[in-house]
Amino acid sequence: MVQATVYTLDLNFQNHKRAIASYLVKHSSGVIMIESGPASTLEAVRMGLRKYGMTYKDVTHVFLTHIHLDHAGAAGWLAQNGAQIFVHPNGAAHMADPERLLASAQRLYGDTMQMLWGDFLPVPGNNLNIINDDEEIKIGNLKILAISTPGHAEHHNTYIYNDICFTGDVGGVRMPDYRLIRLPLVPPELHLDRWRQSIKRLQKYKIKRIAPTHFGIFTDPARHFQAILRSIESVSRWLKNVMSTDPTIEELRQKYIEWLEDECRKSFISDEVLQTYQIAIPDWLSADGLHRYWYKNMAVTH
């Protein structure tokens, strides 16, 4: 079978390049998307499709790695224009009725909610598809394999097409031309042990390319996965050490920012590239995720 080309769409989130990607794969009667991106970037989706001679009407299937707004916010709009949406079983109810999801996001983002994410429309029932762990979907001449990969979120899938693995957020945040990988450690479902097991599972597949949503396609999956495992161990040690002083959430945020800045200086990352990492995953949000994770999963044993 001839392997179709995978196209990377830069969704130009908040007028910032290389922050959020969506991936296109053409098939015999249209195109699939991995990640819809947020609704605030629909114009970038239209422009990206037009670049490859298509419109949103050609989008037949959308595979969501998970339902966070930067990955799934535009799925309802695409569904209402005909696309079939595929999502982890634990995320499907929120795509059909996003009220609780949006209320939770509103508490985090406040007055910036609409500006950042746009309108999160529900996915009609006839367009909503649950895709289970280790299930393969055939679309024309394509085969897409779903793998449940919790850690960043309980409702997280990774998708494999031929030799490329679309890792959503469990694959971390990495900018093109750089090796630095940051973990998006967001609330409310962060779980470092499950994240570790998800990466170890992915290492067993014959993957030659890795495509995290933030951002781009890389050809060193073995090194990339090992770097994630080291990062998980590193942040676990750091969290145990810092939480022994019982910091407030504000103090934890500051300590985490200082720790990340020190790590980035070691990697010789420019201020411009650091800003892109920040757009993709704000430091304060990861600090909040670690704070919640500690008291939910680790405080009792330490």
C-alpha positions as CSV (number, residue, x, y, z in Angstrom):
1,M,0.0,0.0,0.0
2,V,1.3,3.4,-0.9
3,Q,1.8,5.7,2.1
4,A,-0.1,9.0,1.9
5,T,1.8,12.2,2.7
6,V,1.1,13.7,6.1
7,Y,0.7,17.5,5.9
8,T,1.3,19.7,9.0
9,L,-1.1,22.7,9.4
10,D,0.2,25.5,11.5
11,L,-2.9,26.9,13.2
12,N,-1.1,30.2,14.0
13,F,-2.7,30.2,17.5
14,Q,-2.9,33.8,18.8
15,N,-0.9,34.9,15.8
16,H,2.0,32.7,17.0
17,K,3.6,30.1,14.7
18,R,4.5,26.6,15.7
19,A,2.3,26.6,18.8
20,I,-0.6,24.2,17.7
21,A,-0.6,21.8,14.8
22,S,-3.3,19.9,13.0
23,Y,-2.3,17.1,10.7
24,L,-3.9,16.2,7.3
25,V,-3.8,12.9,5.5
26,K,-5.5,12.6,2.1
27,H,-7.5,9.5,1.2
28,S,-9.4,8.3,-1.8
29,S,-12.5,10.4,-1.1
30,G,-11.3,13.3,1.0
31,V,-9.0,14.1,3.9
32,I,-8.7,13.1,7.6
33,M,-7.5,15.5,10.3
34,I,-5.7,14.5,13.5
35,E,-6.7,17.3,15.9
36,S,-9.2,20.0,15.0
37,G,-7.5,22.7,16.9
38,P,-9.5,25.4,18.8
39,A,-12.4,27.1,17.2
40,S,-10.4,30.4,17.3
41,T,-8.1,29.0,14.6
42,L,-10.8,27.9,12.1
43,E,-9.6,30.5,9.6
44,A,-6.1,29.0,9.7
45,V,-7.7,25.5,9.0
46,R,-9.6,26.9,6.0
47,M,-6.4,28.5,4.7
48,G,-4.4,25.4,5.2
49,L,-6.9,23.2,3.5
50,R,-7.0,25.7,0.6
51,K,-3.2,25.4,0.2
52,Y,-3.6,21.7,-0.6
53,G,-6.6,22.2,-2.9
54,M,-9.3,21.4,-0.4
55,T,-12.1,23.0,1.7
56,Y,-13.6,22.0,5.0
57,K,-16.2,20.1,3.1
58,D,-13.5,17.6,2.1
59,V,-12.8,16.8,5.8
60,T,-14.5,13.4,6.3
61,H,-13.0,12.3,9.6
62,V,-11.4,14.0,12.6
63,F,-9.4,12.0,15.2
64,L,-9.0,13.8,18.5
65,T,-6.2,12.8,20.8
66,H,-8.2,14.3,23.7
67,I,-10.9,16.9,24.4
68,H,-8.9,19.9,25.7
69,L,-9.8,23.1,23.9
70,D,-6.6,23.5,22.0
71,H,-7.0,20.0,20.5
72,A,-10.8,19.6,20.1
73,G,-12.4,23.0,20.2
74,A,-13.3,23.2,16.5
75,A,-14.5,19.6,16.2
76,G,-18.2,20.5,16.7
77,W,-18.0,23.0,13.9
78,L,-16.4,20.5,11.6
79,A,-19.0,17.9,12.6
80,Q,-21.8,20.2,11.8
81,N,-20.3,20.6,8.4
82,G,-20.2,16.8,7.8
83,A,-17.1,15.4,9.5
84,Q,-17.2,12.2,11.6
85,I,-15.4,12.8,14.9
86,F,-13.5,10.1,16.7
87,V,-12.7,10.3,20.4
88,H,-11.7,8.3,23.5
89,P,-14.6,6.7,25.3
90,N,-14.1,8.9,28.3
91,G,-14.3,12.0,26.3
92,A,-17.3,11.4,24.1
93,A,-19.9,12.7,26.5
94,H,-18.2,16.0,26.8
95,M,-18.0,16.4,23.1
96,A,-21.8,15.8,22.8
97,D,-22.5,18.2,25.7
98,P,-19.5,20.4,26.5
99,E,-21.2,22.4,29.3
100,R,-19.2,21.0,32.2
101,L,-15.9,21.1,30.1
102,L,-16.5,24.7,29.3
103,A,-17.4,25.6,32.9
104,S,-14.1,24.1,34.1
105,A,-12.1,26.0,31.4
106,Q,-13.9,29.2,32.2
107,R,-12.6,29.0,35.8
108,L,-9.1,28.7,34.5
109,Y,-9.1,31.3,31.7
110,G,-11.7,33.8,32.9
111,D,-12.2,36.8,30.7
112,T,-9.7,35.5,28.1
113,M,-11.8,32.4,27.4
114,Q,-13.5,33.5,24.2
115,M,-10.5,35.3,22.8
116,L,-8.3,32.2,23.3
117,W,-10.6,29.4,22.2
118,G,-13.7,30.7,20.4
119,D,-17.0,28.8,20.4
120,F,-16.9,25.1,21.4
121,L,-19.9,23.7,19.6
122,P,-21.4,20.3,20.5
123,V,-20.8,17.3,18.2
124,P,-24.1,15.9,16.9
125,G,-24.8,12.3,17.9
126,N,-24.7,11.0,14.3
127,N,-21.2,12.4,13.9
128,L,-19.7,11.3,17.2
129,N,-17.7,8.0,17.3
130,I,-16.1,6.3,20.2
131,I,-12.8,4.7,19.3
132,N,-11.5,2.1,21.7
133,D,-8.0,1.1,22.7
134,D,-6.2,-1.0,20.0
135,E,-9.0,-0.4,17.5
136,E,-8.2,0.2,13.9
137,I,-10.3,2.4,11.6
138,K,-10.2,1.9,7.8
139,I,-10.9,5.0,5.7
140,G,-10.5,4.5,2.0
141,N,-6.9,3.4,1.5
142,L,-5.9,4.4,5.1
143,K,-5.7,2.6,8.4
144,I,-5.6,4.5,11.7
145,L,-4.8,2.6,14.9
146,A,-5.9,4.1,18.3
147,I,-3.9,3.5,21.5
148,S,-5.2,4.6,24.9
149,T,-2.4,6.7,26.5
150,P,-3.5,8.2,29.8
151,G,-1.2,10.4,31.8
152,H,-1.8,13.9,30.5
153,A,-5.5,13.1,30.6
154,E,-7.5,9.9,31.3
155,H,-9.3,10.4,27.9
156,H,-6.2,10.5,25.8
157,N,-5.6,8.5,22.6
158,T,-2.5,8.3,20.5
159,Y,-2.9,7.4,16.8
160,I,-0.6,5.4,14.5
161,Y,-0.7,5.7,10.8
162,N,2.0,3.5,9.1
163,D,5.2,4.5,10.8
164,I,4.1,7.9,12.2
165,C,2.7,8.3,15.7
166,F,0.4,11.3,16.5
167,T,1.0,11.7,20.2
168,G,-1.2,14.6,21.2
169,D,0.1,15.9,24.5
170,V,1.4,12.6,25.9
171,G,4.3,13.2,23.5
172,G,5.2,16.4,25.2
173,V,5.8,19.9,23.7
174,R,8.8,20.3,21.4
175,M,9.6,23.0,18.8
176,P,11.1,22.2,15.4
177,D,14.9,22.1,15.3
178,Y,15.1,21.7,19.1
179,R,15.5,18.7,21.4
180,L,14.0,20.3,24.5
181,I,10.8,18.6,25.5
182,R,8.4,20.1,28.0
183,L,5.6,18.1,29.6
184,P,2.1,19.7,29.6
185,L,1.3,18.9,33.2
186,V,-2.2,20.4,33.3
187,P,-5.1,19.7,35.7
188,P,-7.3,17.9,36.4
189,E,-6.3,14.4,35.3
190,L,-2.5,14.6,35.3
191,H,-1.0,11.3,36.5
192,L,2.8,10.8,36.1
193,D,2.9,7.0,36.7
194,R,0.2,6.4,34.0
195,W,2.1,8.8,31.7
196,R,5.2,6.7,32.2
197,Q,3.4,3.5,31.3
198,S,1.9,5.1,28.2
199,I,5.3,6.0,26.9
200,K,6.7,2.6,27.6
201,R,3.8,1.1,25.7
202,L,4.4,3.3,22.7
203,Q,8.1,2.3,22.7
204,K,7.0,-1.2,21.7
205,Y,5.6,-0.1,18.3
206,K,7.6,0.2,15.1
207,I,7.5,4.0,14.9
208,K,9.9,6.0,12.7
209,R,8.3,9.4,13.1
210,I,6.6,11.2,16.0
211,A,4.1,14.1,15.6
212,P,3.2,15.9,18.8
213,T,0.4,18.5,18.5
214,H,2.9,21.1,19.8
215,F,4.6,21.0,17.3
216,G,5.7,19.2,14.1
217,I,7.0,15.9,12.9
218,F,10.3,14.5,14.2
219,T,12.4,11.5,13.0
220,D,14.0,10.5,16.4
221,P,11.2,8.8,18.3
222,A,13.5,6.6,20.4
223,R,15.4,9.5,21.7
224,H,12.2,11.6,22.1
225,F,10.4,8.9,24.2
226,Q,13.5,8.4,26.4
227,A,13.6,12.2,26.9
228,I,10.0,12.1,28.1
229,L,10.7,9.3,30.6
230,R,13.6,11.3,31.9
231,S,11.5,14.4,32.2
232,I,8.8,12.4,34.2
233,E,11.4,11.2,36.6
234,S,12.9,14.7,36.9
235,V,9.7,16.5,37.6
236,S,8.7,13.8,40.1
237,R,11.8,14.3,42.1
238,W,11.4,18.1,41.9
239,L,7.8,17.9,43.1
240,K,8.6,15.7,46.1
241,N,11.4,18.1,47.1
242,V,9.4,21.3,46.7
243,M,6.2,20.0,48.3
244,S,8.2,19.0,51.4
245,T,8.2,22.8,52.3
246,D,4.4,22.9,51.9
247,P,4.3,25.9,49.5
248,T,1.2,27.9,48.6
249,I,0.0,27.6,45.0
250,E,1.5,31.0,44.3
251,E,4.9,29.9,45.7
252,L,4.7,26.6,43.7
253,R,4.1,28.5,40.5
254,Q,7.1,30.7,41.1
255,K,9.4,27.9,42.0
256,Y,8.3,25.9,39.0
257,I,8.9,28.8,36.6
258,E,12.3,29.3,38.1
259,W,13.1,25.6,37.7
260,L,12.0,25.6,34.1
261,E,14.0,28.7,33.2
262,D,17.1,27.1,34.6
263,E,16.4,23.9,32.6
264,C,15.9,26.0,29.4
265,R,19.2,28.0,29.9
266,K,21.0,24.6,30.0
267,S,19.5,23.9,26.6
268,F,20.4,27.3,25.1
269,I,16.8,28.1,24.1
270,S,16.2,31.6,22.7
271,D,13.6,33.9,24.3
272,E,11.6,33.8,21.1
273,V,11.4,30.0,21.2
274,L,10.7,30.0,24.9
275,Q,7.7,32.3,24.2
276,T,6.3,29.7,21.8
277,Y,6.7,27.0,24.5
278,Q,4.7,29.3,26.8
279,I,2.0,29.8,24.2
280,A,1.7,26.0,23.8
281,I,1.6,25.3,27.5
282,P,1.7,28.1,30.1
283,D,4.0,27.4,33.1
284,W,1.4,28.5,35.6
285,L,-1.0,25.9,34.2
286,S,1.5,23.1,34.6
287,A,2.2,24.3,38.2
288,D,-1.5,24.1,39.0
289,G,-1.6,20.6,37.5
290,L,1.3,19.5,39.7
291,H,-0.3,21.0,42.8
292,R,-3.5,19.1,42.2
293,Y,-1.7,15.9,41.3
294,W,0.3,16.0,44.6
295,Y,-2.7,16.4,46.9
296,K,-4.7,13.9,44.9
297,N,-2.1,11.1,44.4
298,M,1.1,11.7,46.3
299,A,0.5,13.6,49.6
300,V,-0.8,10.6,51.5
301,T,2.4,8.5,50.8
302,H,4.9,11.3,51.5
